[in-house]
Every structure is written in C-alpha cells, then in structure tokens.
C-alpha cells in the first residue's frame, strides 16, 4: 500500500480554527477542515489538513493574519497506521 503524507494544523480553540478556515478560503489555499486526529489530542476538536507543498504559504498566511495555532504536524499514513511528527 502506498504511503500518504500530508500536513495538519491544530488550534488553541475552535474560534482560531474557524478564522483559519475563512482566511485560507480567501487566500485560495487547498485545504480541508477535519476533526483533530486522535494521535494529536491536546487541541480543540477541529484541525486543518493541507498539502505539505503549501507549507511556506500556510506559515506566511498564519503569521500575517495572527492565527493562533497549537502546532503543525506531518502525518504519514501507511495503510491503517499513522505516524505523526511535529514540524512547527
């Protein structure tokens, strides 16, 4: 089975997740709002999944719009197993 990698942003609160969703829509960033993966439990219930190729644009938009995040993670999915690495 092919390994899949993607980024996930977690937030301090649902308010910040909703702000990020709205901001990323305006910036035409390819993303999806998802429930926070169970491997990452120390944040609000919403997270944003994005393509790792967009990492620099994502960081720039977060900084410019003062979006408070808990962290940015790289998820490597291999079949049913997920490996999580905090990258920011």
ABEGO torsion letter per residue (X at the ends): XBBBBBBBBBBABAAAAAAAAAAAAAAGBBBBBBBBBAABAABBABBBBBBAAAAAAAAAAAAAAGBBBABBBBBBBBEABBBBBBAX
